[in-house]
Structure formats: C-alpha cells, structure tokens
Amino acid sequence: MLGLKHVAVNSFNENIAYIHRDCADFQADDIKILTKVEVYGGAEPVYAFLQVVDDAKLVKPTELGLNTEAFRQINLPEGAKISIAPAQPVPSLAAIKRKITGNILSGGEYSSIINDIAAHRYSNMDIASFLVASGSFMTASEVLALTEAMIGEDVIRWDDESIVVDFHCFGGVPGNKTDIVIAAIVAAYGLPMPRTAGRSLTSCAGVADTFAVLANVDIDEDKLRALVKENRAAITDFNSLSIASTGKIISTVERQLGIMQLQHLAASILSIKLAAGVTHLVLDIPVGPNSRIRSTNEAMRLRKLLEYVGDMLSLEIDAVITDGSEPIGNGIGAVLEARDVMKILRNKPDAPQDLLEKSLFLAGRVLEFDPKLRGGQGYAVAKEILTSGRALEAMNRIIFAQGKAPQPQLGHLTRDIVANRSGVVQSINNERINKIGVLAGASQYPGAGLDLLKKVGDTVEQGETLYRIHAVNSNNFAFANSAVDGNNGYEINTKGY
C-alpha cells in the first residue's frame, strides 16, 4: 500500500499518477512506454497515466502522487492508503478501431465509448482517436446513438411545466448575442427558459462570457430550477452543471485538436438541451462564406439531421437558417457585446439594428412554441414586449436574482483601424475578425475585443475608422496590431463610388 499525495498539477483533463523510481510496490524500472494504471482505495478505481520521478521531495518511495484531476476523482484525503495495478485494456477501444476501418457503430458501442469516457478510462489521446475516427463519416442513426449516450443519467426535471424552451446558435459569426435578448423577451412572455450557455472555445466570447459581464453565471441545478421558477428564465454556464458531463470532456480535446465536426457538435448541443429538460428548441444555423456552415446545402443537411434526432428523442426543434455572412452587432468581446445587448433592451436609438432584428425574429420563433400563438404572431409579440420595456424589466429581475457582476473595464489599449481607400464595405471576413479579436485577448479578458463602426453596405472615406481594437494586455495588443497590418478583414469596393 502507498500513501496518497496530491501533486498540484493541472493536466487539462488528463489523469496523471506519479511514483518514485525506488517505489517498492511497483517496478518502475520495467516501465518502457507510457503506462496506464488503475488506482484503488476510493469508491471507484481511478484510471491514470503513470509517470516516474527521481526527486523524493515530489513523491517519496512510499507514496503515490495524483495530479489535481485524479486527486479530485479519488476523493480521499492525503495520506490515505491506496494501491495501483496495471490497467486492463478498455474494451470499447475495439469499437473505435472498427470505426477507423469504416464500419458503422451500434448504439451499444457508442454507449460503451461514452461510458468509458465519463469514467475517465480514456486518455486525451484515446478521445482524439474517437473524434478523428468518427469525424470522417457518421450516419444519422450514429448521431442519434451518440446523442442519446451523451445525455447521461442526470437529467433536470420540470414536472410542473409542459413546455420548456431554449435557443442555441451554431456559431461562427462574431458578436451575434441574440441569446440574451431572446431570454429577456421569453421570460417576460412567461415561457420557462433554462438557458445553458458555454464559455468561449474558439471565439472571442461565448454567451456565458458575455452574460458574466452582467450577472453571475455559475449556477447549479437546484439554483437553476429555482431561478427559472421565479423569473421564467436564467442563463447559466453549462460547466457549472453536472449534466451531460462527457460533452465537456470531449469538447476540451476538440479544442486542443482545433477541430469541430458538425455531427459531434449537433450531438453535444442536443444532449445538453435534453439533459437540461428542454422540450422545445430553436436552433440558429448561420450560413456564410466565412462562417462555420458555408453553404445552404450544408445547412439543409444539418437541419434535417437535427430534426431527425429531435423527433426520435421527443425534442421539438425549429431549425432556422440565417445570414452568417458578416458579424452581427457592433461589439466583438464580452463587454462590448453586453453593451449592445443592453442598448437593445433599453430601446436606445443607437442600438445595433441587425442584432435587434435578428433577436426579435428568433424570439418570435421561440414564442410560437406556445400553442396559444398563431404562426407568424411571434415577431409582433416579441417586438411589443421589447418596446414596452417589459423585456428590460425581466432582464433586470434575472440579473438581480443571479447576482449582479462587478463591471469589468473596457480595454484601455486602443487602435483605430481605418479605410485605406474610399468606397463601400463589400464584405467582412468573419474568421479574420474573430482571429484579430482573439489575438487582442477577447477570449481571456472581458474588456478586450473589437468595436465595429462600419458594416457591409456602409460608405466609407479614406482614413475613416472601420473598427477600434481594445486590449487589456500589451502583448495581446501587439499581436492584434501585427495581424491587422497583414489583413484587417474588410473588403472595400471602389466601383461606382
């Protein structure tokens, strides 16, 4: 038996166990390759990669060190007696090998894979193998099986609600924080909306990042139920919930790999919504040459896939294909996006009209889940709720109930990016704008980002400001400036000007 020691190392979802080279309980000299072990002593075995250390100050020969992730899982105090043994091969890895060779996997095989990932039997390398193997092709039945497996055992119940609504955008468009405006309108109308939102993965700011500028988003399941019951809507960071936990593990590896496969994304989104107890869901599928979904045909295939999975799992889906050819709203980055949202809710005359109109259109689609509304009435009802001030009142109640957040400052390091010639803005490259915003630090600091002053169709004079960079950190500021000098993301047409 060995004494447990916490080695305060965060390995980003990878369990690591450390033994001293002179460990008497395990022959460290026999280790020639990266070895996976099972650690016993807690309620369940913990699976970890074994690493050998020579410094007794880090781990003594009588100790087994576990990094932060593994130590949290074993749930024992330091000094507790534990033992280790070589891990047995994970049976579900055979299914991944079958997928690599082009086979269609069964529902049982997907369930086994997801269960093993949830139990941390898979390393990040194993998960990457699964993502790459299934990324080449997945049938609709496989996406259904993956979705069902990813829902998990923990599901939020809304026993007193016949309709529970939510909204999600497939992303790829900078700005575009319709979610928060929609939540305010739907709450004011009275439909229950537990908005499970994410932090930034590859964009300047996720919905949870933007709403965290206004209110606390770290809400657990019990608090979420209470808030929705009280205010009819709440916006929470999905990572603060215990539901559909496998999706969080997989998304971490996807981010490390820099890949995003639409079938995986669809399964992840739908499993989260189903685990949150959602019964009716509006999905925004933006299409544009520099968006995540590039063509209408691709969007149509995705919509049919989503509707099929929704039908099979009793989730009513309204998948809407929208214009994703340019950023939505003026702000790119959490503080600037929150500013745009509040301007809309306050009915300010300088509120971004594209974000306003899209929010009303999509909110109307959510409201039309109510059988008391006729088709086509949703937009008018949503507009009345917004212009009357009821949406702002609902948002203020949500913010107060969740806990008002300290207001972060807008980045003080600024640069105006100007037009190099006179003309009309012909296009704005979403990918380039997002990259510049990320380089400016928007995914790290709420106050960083871009403030867009010109949009597609606007007339500009040479030397006139197209957008303003805001940065908090001088290194980020330098990175963004360097990127802009190569390509600022704007195409200006001088013909006919």
KACORWO-V895496 format. One record per residue. N is the residue number from 1. RES is the residue in one letter. SS is DSSP state (a for helix, b for strand, c for the rest). PHI is phi in radians with two decimals (999 if undefined). Layout:
N RES SS PHI
N RES SS PHI
//
This chain:
1 M c 999
2 L b -2.10
3 G b -1.52
4 L b -1.34
5 K b -2.32
6 H b -1.54
7 V c -1.73
8 A c -1.30
9 V c -2.23
10 N c -1.70
11 S c -1.90
12 F c 0.91
13 N c 1.40
14 E c -1.92
15 N c -1.38
16 I b -2.21
17 A b -1.98
18 Y b -2.12
19 I b -2.19
20 H b -1.34
21 R c -1.03
22 D c -1.68
23 C c -1.02
24 A c -1.38
25 D c -1.53
26 F c -2.59
27 Q c -1.39
28 A a -1.12
29 D a -1.18
30 D a -1.42
31 I c -1.42
32 K c -1.95
33 I c -2.30
34 L c -1.04
35 T b -1.99
36 K b -1.71
37 V b -2.20
38 E b -1.89
39 V b -1.86
40 Y b -1.92
41 G c 2.46
42 G c -1.56
43 A c -1.13
44 E c -2.31
45 P c -1.09
46 V b -1.91
47 Y b -1.71
48 A b -2.65
49 F b -1.42
50 L b -1.66
51 Q b -2.23
52 V b -1.84
53 V b -2.07
54 D c -1.87
55 D c -1.67
56 A c -1.19
57 K c -1.22
58 L c -1.45
59 V c -2.49
60 K c -1.38
61 P c -1.05
62 T c -1.70
63 E b -2.10
64 L b -2.13
65 G b -1.61
66 L b -2.14
67 N c -1.21
68 T a -1.01
69 E a -1.10
70 A a -1.22
71 F a -1.11
72 R a -1.15
73 Q a -1.23
74 I a -1.27
75 N c 0.98
76 L c -2.24
77 P c -1.34
78 E c -1.03
79 G c 1.65
80 A c -1.07
81 K b -1.46
82 I b -2.41
83 S b -2.43
84 I b -2.31
85 A b -2.62
86 P b -1.00
87 A c -1.29
88 Q c -1.32
89 P c -0.97
90 V c -1.37
91 P c -1.00
92 S c -1.21
93 L a -1.09
94 A a -1.11
95 A a -1.16
96 I a -1.14
97 K a -1.08
98 R a -1.14
99 K a -1.17
100 I a -1.04
101 T c -1.50
102 G c 1.70
103 N c -1.51
104 I c -1.58
105 L c -1.56
106 S c -1.48
107 G a -1.05
108 G a -1.13
109 E a -1.18
110 Y a -1.14
111 S a -1.09
112 S a -1.13
113 I a -1.08
114 I a -1.16
115 N a -1.10
116 D a -1.22
117 I a -1.14
118 A a -1.09
119 A c -1.47
120 H c 1.10
121 R c -1.39
122 Y c -1.63
123 S c -1.40
124 N a -1.04
125 M a -1.15
126 D a -1.12
127 I a -1.11
128 A a -1.06
129 S a -1.08
130 F a -1.10
131 L a -1.12
132 V a -1.21
133 A a -1.10
134 S a -1.50
135 G a -1.27
136 S c -1.24
137 F c -2.86
138 M c -2.50
139 T c -1.34
140 A a -1.06
141 S a -1.17
142 E a -1.23
143 V a -1.09
144 L a -1.06
145 A a -1.11
146 L a -1.13
147 T a -1.05
148 E a -1.07
149 A a -1.18
150 M a -1.33
151 I a -1.06
152 G c 1.39
153 E c -1.52
154 D c -1.50
155 V c -2.25
156 I c -1.33
157 R c -1.80
158 W c -2.14
159 D c -1.07
160 D c -1.68
161 E c -2.12
162 S c -1.49
163 I c -2.21
164 V b -2.21
165 V b -1.86
166 D b -2.76
167 F b -2.46
168 H b -2.63
169 C b -1.92
170 F c -1.31
171 G c 1.38
172 G c 1.63
173 V c -2.06
174 P c -1.04
175 G b 1.33
176 N c 1.04
177 K c -1.53
178 T a -1.12
179 D a -0.91
180 I a -1.26
181 V a -1.12
182 I a -1.04
183 A a -1.04
184 A a -1.14
185 I a -1.17
186 V a -1.14
187 A a -1.10
188 A a -1.13
189 Y a -1.24
190 G c 2.09
191 L c -1.37
192 P b -1.30
193 M b -2.40
194 P b -1.48
195 R b -1.42
196 T b -1.54
197 A b -2.13
198 G c -1.96
199 R c -1.43
200 S c -1.11
201 L c -1.89
202 T c -2.18
203 S c -1.88
204 C c -1.21
205 A c -2.79
206 G c -1.45
207 V a -1.04
208 A a -1.13
209 D a -1.10
210 T a -1.17
211 F a -1.23
212 A a -1.14
213 V c -1.15
214 L c -1.73
215 A b -2.67
216 N c -1.19
217 V c -2.00
218 D c -1.54
219 I c -2.17
220 D c -1.55
221 E a -1.06
222 D a -1.10
223 K a -1.16
224 L a -1.07
225 R a -1.02
226 A a -1.13
227 L a -1.17
228 V a -1.18
229 K a -1.10
230 E a -1.38
231 N a -2.06
232 R c 1.26
233 A b -2.75
234 A b -2.67
235 I b -2.12
236 T b -2.20
237 D b -1.22
238 F a -0.96
239 N a -1.19
240 S a -1.47
241 L c -1.75
242 S c -1.60
243 I c -1.29
244 A c 0.77
245 S a -1.20
246 T a -1.11
247 G a -1.05
248 K a -1.16
249 I a -1.11
250 I a -1.13
251 S a -1.12
252 T a -1.09
253 V a -1.24
254 E a -1.01
255 R a -1.14
256 Q a -1.14
257 L a -1.38
258 G c 1.28
259 I c -2.11
260 M c -2.57
261 Q c -1.62
262 L a -1.08
263 Q a -1.12
264 H a -1.11
265 L a -1.08
266 A a -1.06
267 A a -1.09
268 S a -1.12
269 I a -1.07
270 L a -1.17
271 S a -1.16
272 I a -1.12
273 K a -1.14
274 L a -1.18
275 A a -1.18
276 A c -1.43
277 G c 1.44
278 V c -1.27
279 T c -1.91
280 H b -2.38
281 L b -2.39
282 V b -1.70
283 L b -2.04
284 D b -1.69
285 I b -2.01
286 P b -1.28
287 V b -2.12
288 G c -2.97
289 P c -1.11
290 N c -2.16
291 S c -1.74
292 R c -1.15
293 I b -1.85
294 R c -1.63
295 S c -2.40
296 T a -1.13
297 N a -1.08
298 E a -1.13
299 A a -1.14
300 M a -1.13
301 R a -1.12
302 L a -1.12
303 R a -1.07
304 K a -1.11
305 L a -1.10
306 L a -1.09
307 E a -1.15
308 Y a -1.10
309 V a -1.11
310 G a -1.04
311 D a -1.05
312 M a -1.23
313 L c -1.94
314 S c 1.03
315 L c -2.02
316 E b -1.37
317 I b -2.10
318 D b -2.02
319 A b -1.65
320 V b -1.97
321 I b -1.58
322 T b -2.19
323 D b -1.35
324 G c -2.07
325 S c -1.40
326 E c -2.63
327 P c -1.01
328 I b -1.89
329 G c 1.53
330 N c -1.79
331 G b -1.61
332 I b -2.15
333 G c 2.16
334 A a -1.00
335 V a -1.12
336 L a -1.19
337 E a -1.21
338 A a -1.11
339 R a -1.03
340 D a -1.06
341 V a -1.06
342 M a -1.21
343 K a -1.08
344 I a -1.15
345 L a -1.13
346 R c -1.55
347 N c 1.01
348 K c -1.30
349 P c -1.15
350 D c -1.67
351 A c -1.13
352 P c -1.13
353 Q a -1.24
354 D a -1.17
355 L a -1.18
356 L a -1.06
357 E a -1.17
358 K a -1.16
359 S a -1.09
360 L a -1.14
361 F a -1.05
362 L a -1.29
363 A a -1.07
364 G a -1.08
365 R a -1.15
366 V a -1.15
367 L a -1.07
368 E c -1.27
369 F c -1.18
370 D c -1.22
371 P c -1.09
372 K c -1.32
373 L c -1.68
374 R c -1.35
375 G c -1.03
376 G c 1.66
377 Q c -1.45
378 G a -1.03
379 Y a -1.05
380 A a -1.10
381 V a -1.16
382 A a -1.08
383 K a -1.13
384 E a -1.14
385 I a -1.09
386 L a -1.24
387 T a -1.20
388 S c -1.34
389 G c 1.62
390 R a -1.16
391 A a -1.14
392 L a -1.12
393 E a -1.06
394 A a -1.11
395 M a -1.13
396 N a -1.08
397 R a -1.14
398 I a -1.09
399 I a -1.08
400 F a -1.09
401 A a -1.20
402 Q a -1.40
403 G c 1.81
404 K b -1.09
405 A c -1.55
406 P c -1.05
407 Q c -1.36
408 P c -1.26
409 Q c -1.51
410 L c -1.21
411 G c -0.92
412 H c -1.48
413 L b -1.52
414 T b -2.27
415 R b -2.60
416 D b -1.51
417 I b -1.67
418 V b -1.91
419 A c -1.27
420 N c -1.51
421 R c -2.78
422 S c -1.43
423 G b 2.80
424 V b -2.11
425 V b -1.16
426 Q b -1.53
427 S b -2.75
428 I b -2.24
429 N c -1.42
430 N a -1.00
431 E a -1.08
432 R a -1.19
433 I a -1.09
434 N a -1.10
435 K a -1.10
436 I a -1.10
437 G a -1.11
438 V a -1.11
439 L a -1.11
440 A c -1.25
441 G c 1.79
442 A c -1.11
443 S c -1.38
444 Q c -1.92
445 Y c -2.10
446 P c -1.00
447 G c -1.43
448 A c -1.60
449 G b 2.61
450 L b -2.20
451 D b -1.94
452 L b -1.41
453 L c -1.81
454 K c -2.29
455 K c -2.16
456 V c -1.02
457 G c 1.66
458 D c -1.33
459 T b -1.47
460 V b -2.31
461 E c -1.75
462 Q c -0.98
463 G c 1.55
464 E c -1.37
465 T b -1.27
466 L b -1.54
467 Y b -2.77
468 R b -2.07
469 I b -1.47
470 H b -2.11
471 A b -2.35
472 V c -1.78
473 N c -1.89
474 S a -1.14
475 N a -1.14
476 N a -1.04
477 F a -1.07
478 A a -1.17
479 F a -1.06
480 A a -1.10
481 N a -1.08
482 S a -1.10
483 A a -1.15
484 V a -1.12
485 D a -1.11
486 G a -1.46
487 N c -2.92
488 N c -1.51
489 G c 1.56
490 Y b -1.86
491 E b -1.98
492 I b -1.95
493 N b -1.68
494 T c -1.69
495 K c -1.19
496 G c 1.27
497 Y c -1.35
//
